[in-house]
């Protein structure tokens, strides 16, 4: 697998869980990838979940793939806003920054 795959994985998931927030105090540079690369990397990542993502916690995976990944997938499917609204409705007490990020992800506006 090429180096961009590992940059993509780190970009999605490498956050300090002990800080309690996922993306807001750190603004890593998003790798410049084509839609085809993102689609290929997501498929490869899911096919190799046990080996490629084993170093990340459930917290990192849930937020990294959940909101950020959905924000990118908004370009490819119409189900994203519905999924994110359900998440927000099910989690009314999440912090304001995460709620704002989720609302932006509905429309593909992810950092």
Backbone bond lengths (Angstrom), bond angles and torsions (degrees), N, CA, C in turn:
res aa  C-N    CA-C-N  psi(-1)  N-CA   C-N-CA  omega(-1)  CA-C   N-CA-C  phi
1 X - - - 1.458 - - 1.524 108.69 -
2 X 1.316 117.26 143.11 1.460 119.08 -176.68 1.530 112.30 -78.79
3 X 1.303 116.05 165.38 1.463 122.57 -174.14 1.532 111.79 -61.40
4 X 1.333 118.29 -30.77 1.469 120.56 179.56 1.527 112.08 -61.17
5 X 1.311 116.94 -30.64 1.463 120.02 177.52 1.524 110.26 -62.12
6 X 1.314 116.87 -46.91 1.461 120.76 -178.31 1.528 111.46 -70.36
7 X 1.312 117.68 -33.23 1.471 121.15 173.56 1.527 109.25 -63.48
8 X 1.316 116.93 -42.67 1.463 122.72 178.67 1.532 110.74 -61.37
9 X 1.325 117.01 -46.50 1.466 121.85 179.25 1.531 110.53 -60.71
10 X 1.318 116.77 -48.15 1.464 120.09 179.46 1.523 111.26 -62.48
11 X 1.309 116.81 -39.68 1.460 120.67 179.02 1.530 111.07 -60.31
12 X 1.309 116.65 -41.01 1.463 120.11 -178.65 1.525 113.77 -72.38
13 X 1.318 117.75 -39.68 1.464 119.28 -165.10 1.522 116.84 -119.07
14 X 1.307 119.29 -18.06 1.460 120.46 -171.74 1.529 111.35 -79.50
15 X 1.339 116.78 80.84 1.463 123.96 178.63 1.521 108.87 -129.60
16 X 1.304 116.11 150.49 1.458 122.01 -178.14 1.527 109.83 -82.09
17 X 1.305 116.44 106.98 1.461 121.66 -178.94 1.526 111.70 -61.69
18 X 1.320 118.02 -31.94 1.456 121.42 -176.87 1.522 112.58 -66.87
19 X 1.323 116.93 -20.79 1.473 119.86 176.68 1.526 110.84 -74.90
20 X 1.319 116.83 -19.11 1.455 121.41 175.97 1.508 115.44 80.71
21 X 1.296 118.29 -2.93 1.452 120.43 176.79 1.509 108.01 -128.83
22 X 1.300 114.94 156.03 1.443 117.28 -169.46 1.528 113.54 -95.23
23 X 1.311 120.12 -50.14 1.461 120.17 -171.06 1.517 114.65 -131.69
24 X 1.280 118.89 5.30 1.457 118.38 -162.70 1.509 115.03 -94.70
25 X 1.294 118.93 -23.78 1.446 120.61 178.49 1.516 111.60 -95.56
26 X 1.296 116.00 -9.42 1.461 121.72 -179.35 1.523 107.57 -128.56
27 X 1.285 116.76 135.82 1.464 119.70 179.41 1.525 108.95 -123.86
28 X 1.329 116.33 78.37 1.465 118.49 179.97 1.528 110.72 -67.04
29 X 1.284 115.14 152.87 1.456 121.05 178.46 1.525 109.54 -74.13
30 X 1.305 116.58 122.67 1.460 120.43 178.21 1.519 109.14 -71.70
31 X 1.336 116.81 132.18 1.469 118.53 179.22 1.527 110.72 -65.10
32 X 1.302 116.00 143.55 1.460 120.63 177.99 1.523 108.20 -83.70
33 X 1.321 114.70 107.76 1.459 121.19 -177.36 1.518 109.57 -129.44
34 X 1.301 115.81 151.93 1.458 120.43 174.52 1.533 108.99 -80.21
35 X 1.311 117.00 163.69 1.459 121.21 175.14 1.514 111.98 -58.93
36 X 1.312 115.84 -36.70 1.463 120.32 178.82 1.523 110.76 -65.67
37 X 1.344 116.74 -40.31 1.463 119.64 178.37 1.526 111.06 -65.21
38 X 1.327 117.08 -44.45 1.469 120.14 179.62 1.520 109.88 -59.85
39 X 1.318 117.06 -46.52 1.465 121.16 179.50 1.528 110.80 -60.77
40 X 1.321 117.31 -45.88 1.456 121.29 178.99 1.524 111.09 -62.85
41 X 1.353 117.22 -44.64 1.463 121.08 -178.51 1.524 111.69 -65.08
42 X 1.324 117.28 -40.22 1.471 119.70 178.80 1.524 109.54 -64.22
43 X 1.326 117.48 -45.57 1.468 119.85 178.22 1.525 110.60 -60.78
44 X 1.329 116.73 -46.11 1.467 120.61 179.77 1.535 110.48 -61.90
45 X 1.317 116.06 -41.96 1.461 120.74 -179.57 1.532 110.38 -61.76
46 X 1.324 116.98 -43.43 1.462 119.78 179.81 1.529 111.75 -69.74
47 X 1.319 116.97 -35.99 1.465 120.55 177.53 1.527 111.99 -67.79
48 X 1.327 116.92 -26.44 1.466 122.00 -176.24 1.523 111.55 -119.23
49 X 1.298 115.48 32.45 1.468 122.53 -175.38 1.526 112.69 -51.31
50 X 1.319 117.15 -50.39 1.470 121.15 -175.17 1.520 112.56 -59.63
51 X 1.303 117.61 -41.32 1.472 118.90 -177.55 1.527 112.76 -87.43
52 X 1.315 117.85 -41.65 1.464 120.39 -172.55 1.527 114.15 -80.66
53 X 1.325 117.14 -24.49 1.470 119.70 -175.36 1.519 113.52 -116.02
54 X 1.324 117.39 6.58 1.468 120.73 -175.09 1.527 113.59 -63.87
55 X 1.317 118.06 -22.60 1.463 120.27 -178.33 1.523 113.37 -78.91
56 X 1.332 117.79 -10.30 1.458 121.15 -176.37 1.520 111.64 -100.02
57 X 1.334 115.57 147.68 1.464 120.97 179.37 1.528 110.09 -77.59
58 X 1.325 115.96 165.20 1.461 120.33 175.89 1.523 110.47 -58.25
59 X 1.339 116.37 -37.86 1.462 121.88 179.85 1.527 110.12 -60.91
60 X 1.336 116.83 -48.12 1.462 120.80 -179.83 1.527 110.99 -63.23
61 X 1.318 115.87 -41.63 1.460 120.07 -178.62 1.524 111.89 -68.36
62 X 1.321 116.70 -43.10 1.461 120.37 -177.91 1.519 111.21 -62.37
63 X 1.312 117.21 -46.60 1.458 119.42 -178.21 1.524 112.06 -77.61
64 X 1.312 116.63 -41.06 1.459 119.66 -178.58 1.505 113.02 -64.90
65 X 1.285 116.30 -49.62 1.460 118.76 -178.61 1.512 110.94 -83.40
66 X 1.311 115.01 -35.05 1.456 118.82 -178.20 1.511 113.22 -60.79
67 X 1.311 117.41 -75.18 1.458 119.92 -174.26 1.524 112.94 -76.01
68 X 1.307 116.37 -48.32 1.461 117.88 -177.03 1.533 110.61 -66.15
69 X 1.305 115.31 -45.52 1.462 119.18 179.37 1.514 112.51 -62.58
70 X 1.327 116.22 -40.63 1.462 119.04 177.18 1.525 111.32 -64.09
71 X 1.322 115.58 -37.30 1.463 118.66 177.49 1.522 112.07 -58.34
72 X 1.326 116.05 -39.82 1.469 119.40 177.07 1.528 110.83 -72.54
73 X 1.317 117.00 -37.07 1.466 120.30 -176.54 1.527 111.71 -72.67
74 X 1.330 117.82 -13.30 1.457 121.53 177.66 1.520 110.61 -55.77
75 X 1.312 116.83 -27.93 1.463 121.05 178.76 1.524 112.49 -69.49
76 X 1.339 116.38 -20.45 1.456 120.43 -171.36 1.525 114.62 -113.37
77 X 1.324 117.78 -12.68 1.462 119.92 -178.39 1.525 110.93 -147.63
78 X 1.312 116.47 148.31 1.465 121.89 -179.95 1.525 112.83 -86.01
79 X 1.328 118.22 -2.98 1.466 121.23 -176.39 1.524 113.82 -81.64
80 X 1.320 117.90 -13.53 1.463 120.64 -173.64 1.528 113.44 -57.90
81 X 1.335 120.18 -50.80 1.468 118.39 -178.98 1.530 112.99 -57.57
82 X 1.322 117.19 -39.47 1.465 121.30 179.49 1.530 110.66 -63.75
83 X 1.318 117.11 -42.76 1.471 121.42 -179.92 1.524 110.27 -64.06
84 X 1.322 116.64 -44.85 1.464 120.28 -177.80 1.523 110.96 -69.04
85 X 1.323 118.32 -40.02 1.478 120.16 177.55 1.528 110.58 -61.79
86 X 1.327 116.86 -37.72 1.464 120.09 177.18 1.525 110.24 -64.49
87 X 1.333 117.34 -42.04 1.462 121.58 176.34 1.530 110.47 -59.09
88 X 1.322 117.57 -46.77 1.467 121.22 -179.23 1.527 111.63 -64.47
89 X 1.311 116.38 -40.92 1.465 120.12 179.16 1.530 110.84 -65.57
90 X 1.318 116.77 -36.10 1.467 121.37 -179.32 1.522 112.95 -78.09
91 X 1.325 117.50 -14.69 1.466 122.61 -176.88 1.527 110.40 -131.00
92 X 1.315 117.91 65.31 1.471 120.05 -174.07 1.531 114.19 -67.76
93 X 1.315 118.47 -17.91 1.464 121.16 -175.42 1.526 114.01 -102.30
94 X 1.329 118.12 17.04 1.465 119.16 178.19 1.523 109.16 -68.80
95 X 1.345 115.68 159.10 1.463 117.73 -177.20 1.524 111.21 -66.30
96 X 1.304 114.84 157.44 1.464 122.71 -173.31 1.527 111.53 -59.64
97 X 1.326 117.01 -40.72 1.466 119.72 -178.53 1.523 111.66 -65.96
98 X 1.328 116.73 -41.28 1.460 119.84 178.25 1.526 110.35 -65.90
99 X 1.314 116.76 -39.64 1.470 120.62 177.82 1.530 110.29 -61.95
100 X 1.324 116.85 -43.25 1.465 120.98 178.75 1.526 110.49 -63.15
101 X 1.336 116.47 -42.86 1.460 120.60 179.02 1.532 110.43 -61.77
102 X 1.331 115.98 -42.71 1.468 120.57 179.54 1.530 110.51 -61.81
103 X 1.318 116.74 -44.10 1.478 119.64 179.27 1.518 111.23 -62.94
104 X 1.329 116.95 -38.54 1.465 119.64 176.50 1.527 111.69 -66.79
105 X 1.337 116.41 -37.80 1.469 120.98 179.73 1.526 111.37 -62.91
106 X 1.332 116.86 -28.94 1.473 119.85 177.20 1.514 112.02 -53.52
107 X 1.320 115.53 -32.43 1.460 121.39 -174.79 1.534 113.16 -109.46
108 X 1.354 115.68 12.67 1.454 119.85 178.13 1.515 113.95 80.20
109 X 1.327 117.07 12.80 1.473 121.24 -178.62 1.521 109.68 -94.84
110 X 1.326 116.04 73.60 1.458 121.07 179.90 1.512 109.39 -110.46
111 X 1.325 115.49 148.59 1.464 120.52 -179.75 1.507 110.44 -82.57
